[in-house]
Amino acid sequence: MKRALCMLCVVLLSACAGGPPADTSSGNLEITVAHIRRDCARELVTNAIVSRGYQIASQDDYQVIARRIRPGRAFENNREERLTVLFLAQPALSALKIIVYANLVTHFGTPFESFDPIRPTQIKQEHLDVVRADIQRNCPVWRR
């Protein structure tokens, strides 16, 4: 389980990795898990993010926002890696969709923040699919 969670973080953090774009409906990294309680999935994803050095900036039932400072190169400002993970219920399917948005933020903490999206790739999506199997294996099944 820890290995799969670490893989999730590696996938989310490897912004420089190349490969074809992720083929998902949102255009971002996403997984869908059926009959899983949101709090259990949120806890597993949050633990994986924290284990990779991120700090949780905010958290509620529907999203987790995490950040980590990335030192700038010569003559650059520091940048912040910001992950936003959304937990969206799909009532018609009795499922939970988890979408991950990753951005590099410059001038963070000021009114002049600018966001550069980190491009999701199919390789990262395949690693996230491994995490989906881990969530389904470790979270109790929820039924109506």
N, C-alpha and C positions, 0 to 999 in steps of 0.2 A: 504494500500500500504506500509506504513512504517513497519507494522508488517511482511509482507512477505519479505521485504528487510532485516529486522533484522534477520529473519529466515535464509536467505541466508548466512549472515555472521556467524551465530551460526553454521550452517552446515559446513562452510569452516574451522572454527576454532576448531572444536571438534576433534582434532587429536587423542585423547585417546579413542574415542568411538569405540566399537566393532561392529561386524555384518558382514554379507557376503559382498564380494567385489562387487563394482558397475559393472553392466552388461552393459557396453557401448562399442562402437566400438573403442574408443581410450584407454580404460582402466582407464580413468580419469573421473572426474565429467564433464558432458556435457549436454547441452540442445540444441534443435533446434527450432527456432521460424520462422514462415512463414510470408512473406510480411511485415516485420518490418524494419524500418530504423536503420542502425548500430549506428548512433550517439545517438539516443534515448535510445536504449538498453545499450550502453556503459555508458551513463549518469546515468541510474538507477543502474547499477551494481557498478559503481564507488562510488555513494552516499552510497550504502549499505556497501561497504568496509570501507569507511572513518568513517561511523557511528559506526563501531566496533573497532575503535582505530588504524587502519592502516594508514600509510602515503603513499601517492602516490609517488613512486620513479621515474617513467616515464610513459608516456601515449602518444599514437598516435592513428590513425584511426583503427589500427588492433590489438592492445594489450594494456593492463594496467598491470603495475607491481607495487605491493604494498608490504610494509614490516612493521613489528612490532617486537620490541625486546622482547624476552622471557627471563626473568632472569634465570640463571643457578642454579642448585642445588649445594649443598656443593661440593667443589673441581671441579666444572665444569665451563667452560666459558659460557658467555651469548650466546644465540642462537637467530637467527633471523628467524621469520616466514615470508616466502616470497610467495606471491601469484602471479601467472602469469595467466592472463585471456586473451584468444585469441578470436577474433571475425572474423570468417571465413565465407565469402560469399559462398553460394551454388547456383550459377546462374541457373543451370538446374532445381532446385527446387524452385527458387525465395525465398530462405530461408537464414537464418543466423544461423550458428552453433557457440555456445559459449562453449569453453572448459576451465576448471579451473585446473591448475597445482598448487599443494601446496607442499612446501618443508620447512624443517628445515635446516638452513644454519649455520654451525659453522665456526669460523674464518672469519666472514663476513668483507668485505672491505679490505681484504688482497689477495695476490696471492694464498693463501692456502685455499680458500673457499672449503668447502665440503658440498654436498647436500644429505640430507636424505629425500626421498619422504614421504609425509603424505598419508597413504593408504586411498583411497576413499572407502566408504561403500555404500551399497544399501540404507541405511537409509538416508545418506547425499544426495544421488541422488534423493530420493523421496521429500525431502525438496526443492531441487533445481527445481524440477518439479512444485512445488507451485509457485516459483518465475517466471517460464516461463509463467504461466497463468497470473501472475501480469503484466509482460512485455507486453503480448498480449492485456491486458485490458487497459493499460495506454499509449501505444505508438500508434501513428496514423498508419493506414494501408498504406503501400507503394505498389504501382503498377507500372509496366512498362508502 
